[in-house]
Amino acid sequence: MEIIRAGFAYYLLVFSSGFILGTARVLWIVPRLGTRMSELLEAPVMLLVTIVAARWVVRHLAVRPTRSARIGLGFVALTLLLVSEFGLVLWLRGMTIREYFASRDRVSGTVYYILLGLVAVVPLLVGPYEAHPR
């Protein structure tokens, strides 16, 4: 239960930050710089958000210092992010999954998917862990 609670908190921090940044990006940066450039500018900010959120969750929710606990919370958050992305976001935008993938820029889309993958592993990297629990 600890892993699910921590994963949900991590998801909320990353998703809400991404939602706010994404809204600002679409409204103010995309019209000036285009989709690719605006998404690439947002990526390092989201990486920083991911690191800070993972560190906060690991420290403040007392996640056990084991690989399985850290990776578990990362995968809970990643699963929730994917459900949000492919469920809620596609519904709001009125797109099918095929249209969504076709609409993604090859460069910035690849960076985005790498960042999603990092959401799963960053909790393992933000603090000490024990390889084998005692």
N, C-alpha and C positions, 0 to 999 in steps of 0.2 A: 504494500500500500504506500509505503514511503516513496518508492520509485515513481509510482503513478502520480502522486501528489507533487513531487518535485518536477517531474516531466511536464505536468500541466502548468505549473508556475512558470517554468522555463518557456514553454510554448506561448503563454500569455504575454510575457515580456517581449519575446522576439516578434510575435505576430502583431501585437499592438504597435510596436515601434515601426515595423515594416508597413503597416497600414497607414500610419501617420506620414512617414517618409514617402511612401508611394503616392499618396494623395497629393502631397506638396510637389513631388516630381512631375506628376501628370499635369497638374494645374499651372505650374510656373516654370519648370525647367524644360520639359519636352517641347513646348512651343518655341523656345529659344535655341535649344541645342540638338533637338531630335531625340528619338527614342534610344538609340544605341548609346550615345554619349551620356544621356541622363541616367540610364541604368548603370553604366560603368562608373559614373561618379557616385552613385548611391551604394554600390557594392562595398567599398571599404568602410563606409559608415555602418552598414549592416553587419559586416564582419566584426567591427568593434562592439556593436550592440550585442552580438552573439557571445563574444568573449566575456563582456561585463555581466550579461545576464546569467551565463553559465557559472561564472565565479560567484555571483551573489547567491544563486540557488544552492550551489554546493556548500557554501559557508553558512548561510542563514537557515537552511532547512536541514542541516546536519546529515547530509547524504553520506552513507557509509563509504569509507575510502577503499572500495574494491572496484576492480575493472567492470565487473558485471553490473554493479549499482550505477556507476557513472555512464556506461554505455546504455544501460536500460533506460535511464532518464532521458538520454539523448534520443533514443529511438521512440520513446513515447512522444516527445516533442515533435520529432520529425513526422511521425504518423499523423499527429493532429494538424501539423502545418500542411501536409499533403491533402488531408481531408478538407481542410479549409480552402486550399487553393483549387482543388478539382471539384469541390462541391459548391461552396458558397460563392467563390469568386466567379466561377464559370456561370453559375446561375444568375448572378447580378449582371454580368456582362452579356448574358444571352448567347453563350457560345457552346459548341460541342467540344469534346476533348480533342478531336481531330483539328478543329478550327483553332483551338488554343495553341497546339504545337506548331501549326502552320504559321501562326501569327508571330511567334517568338523570333527575335533576331538571333542569328546563329552565334554571334560573338557574345553579346550580353546575355543571351539565353543560356549559353554554356556556363558563363560565370555564375549565373543565378543557380543553376543546378549544382555546381560545385559548392556554393554557399549552403544550399540545402543539405548536402552531404556532410558539410562541416558542422552543422547543427547537431548531428548525431555523435560526432567524436570530440567536439570541443570540451564537453564536461570532463572527459578523461584527461585532458591536457591542462586544465586550469588549476590543478592542485595536486598535492601528493596523494598517492593511492597505494594500497597494499596489493601486491600480486597474488598473494595467498592469505586470506583472512585467518586470523589465529583462532 
